[in-house]
Amino acid sequence: MNYSSRSLRRRPRIERRVLAILRGEDDPLLNGNPDNAFVRLNHLARRKGLVIHAADNGYLGDDELSLLSWLAASQRASAQHLRPADHCLAAVIRRCADLLDDAGVRLYPLSLYWHRLQPAISTHPQSNAERARYLCS
């Protein structure tokens, strides 16, 4: 599902900030470096078929929730099993999570709740067999 009726205004400020960075907005966290992990995450996620909305969109999509959830999981040792099945995507998410940690930005545990609502999220959008054919492509 690409569209969602979840308003960004209802999300925690930290999630909105991280989502704005992921969507391509400038942030002091990026230090003006256009070749950063969040740019790579945006690019790779789109190549893998995930939908990332424009920065001015006031709603949060399912794929963006997945990315926020994976980022939150990567910030917690106890939630490593919630990372995406795609190893390349997981590595870039891990780097973004490290950057967030270094900047003192920690996503709330609420961000992890999305995994409980979507048990098949790690195989989105293709099956594991289809995914294996183009990992890191």
C-alpha positions as CSV (number, residue, x, y, z in Angstrom):
1,M,0.0,0.0,0.0
2,N,1.5,3.3,-1.0
3,Y,-0.9,5.7,0.4
4,S,-1.8,6.1,4.1
5,S,-4.2,8.3,6.0
6,R,-1.7,8.5,8.9
7,S,-1.1,12.2,9.5
8,L,2.5,13.2,10.2
9,R,1.2,15.6,12.8
10,R,0.2,12.7,15.0
11,R,3.7,11.2,15.0
12,P,6.4,12.0,17.5
13,R,8.7,14.9,16.6
14,I,11.7,12.7,16.4
15,E,10.1,10.5,13.9
16,R,9.0,13.5,11.8
17,R,12.6,14.7,11.9
18,V,14.1,11.4,10.8
19,L,11.4,11.0,8.1
20,A,12.2,14.5,6.8
21,I,15.8,13.6,6.5
22,L,14.9,10.4,4.7
23,R,12.7,12.3,2.3
24,G,15.6,14.5,1.4
25,E,15.2,17.6,3.5
26,D,18.4,19.3,4.8
27,D,19.2,18.8,8.4
28,P,22.2,19.7,10.6
29,L,22.6,16.0,11.2
30,L,23.7,15.6,7.6
31,N,26.5,18.3,7.9
32,G,25.9,19.4,4.3
33,N,27.3,16.2,2.9
34,P,25.2,15.1,-0.1
35,D,26.8,11.6,-0.1
36,N,25.4,10.4,3.2
37,A,23.8,7.3,4.5
38,F,20.3,8.7,4.4
39,V,20.7,9.6,0.7
40,R,21.9,6.0,0.1
41,L,19.0,4.6,2.1
42,N,16.5,6.7,0.1
43,H,18.0,5.6,-3.2
44,L,18.3,1.9,-2.2
45,A,14.8,1.7,-0.7
46,R,13.3,3.2,-3.9
47,R,15.3,0.7,-6.0
48,K,13.9,-2.1,-3.9
49,G,10.4,-0.9,-4.5
50,L,9.7,0.9,-1.3
51,V,7.7,4.1,-1.6
52,I,9.1,7.3,0.0
53,H,6.9,10.3,-0.4
54,A,7.9,13.8,-1.2
55,A,9.1,16.0,1.6
56,D,5.9,18.2,1.5
57,N,3.5,15.2,1.9
58,G,1.7,15.4,5.2
59,Y,1.0,11.7,5.5
60,L,3.1,8.7,6.4
61,G,3.1,5.7,4.1
62,D,3.4,2.0,5.0
63,D,6.9,1.7,3.5
64,E,8.1,4.8,5.4
65,L,6.7,3.3,8.6
66,S,8.7,0.1,7.8
67,L,11.9,2.2,7.3
68,L,11.3,4.0,10.6
69,S,10.7,0.7,12.4
70,W,13.8,-0.8,10.9
71,L,15.8,2.2,12.0
72,A,14.4,1.9,15.5
73,A,15.2,-1.8,15.6
74,S,18.8,-1.1,14.5
75,Q,19.2,1.2,17.4
76,R,18.4,-1.6,19.9
77,A,20.4,-4.7,20.5
78,S,17.3,-6.6,21.6
79,A,15.4,-5.9,18.4
80,Q,18.0,-6.9,15.8
81,H,15.7,-9.7,14.6
82,L,13.3,-7.1,13.3
83,R,15.7,-5.8,10.6
84,P,14.9,-6.3,6.9
85,A,15.7,-9.5,5.2
86,D,17.6,-7.6,2.4
87,H,21.3,-7.5,3.7
88,C,22.2,-4.4,1.7
89,L,19.2,-2.5,3.0
90,A,19.9,-3.7,6.5
91,A,23.5,-2.4,6.3
92,V,22.5,1.1,5.1
93,I,19.8,1.2,7.8
94,R,22.4,0.2,10.4
95,R,24.7,3.1,9.2
96,C,21.8,5.5,9.4
97,A,20.9,4.3,12.9
98,D,24.5,4.8,14.0
99,L,24.4,8.4,12.6
100,L,21.2,9.0,14.6
101,D,22.8,7.6,17.7
102,D,25.9,9.7,17.3
103,A,23.7,12.8,17.0
104,G,21.7,11.9,20.1
105,V,18.6,11.1,18.2
106,R,16.9,7.9,19.4
107,L,13.6,6.7,17.9
108,Y,10.9,5.8,20.4
109,P,9.9,2.1,21.0
110,L,6.6,3.1,19.5
111,S,8.3,3.0,16.1
112,L,9.0,-0.8,16.6
113,Y,5.2,-1.5,16.9
114,W,4.8,-1.5,13.2
115,H,6.5,-4.9,13.0
116,R,3.8,-6.4,15.3
117,L,1.1,-5.1,12.9
118,Q,2.8,-6.3,9.8
119,P,4.4,-9.8,10.3
120,A,5.4,-10.2,6.7
121,I,7.2,-6.9,6.5
122,S,10.6,-8.4,6.0
123,T,9.6,-9.9,2.7
124,H,8.1,-6.7,1.3
125,P,7.5,-6.3,-1.7
126,Q,8.7,-9.7,-3.1
127,S,9.0,-13.2,-1.7
128,N,12.4,-14.3,-0.2
129,A,13.2,-16.3,-3.4
130,E,12.6,-13.3,-5.6
131,R,14.6,-11.0,-3.3
132,A,17.6,-13.3,-3.3
133,R,18.0,-12.9,-7.1
134,Y,18.7,-9.2,-6.8
135,L,20.1,-8.5,-3.3
136,C,22.4,-5.5,-3.6
137,S,21.6,-5.1,-7.3
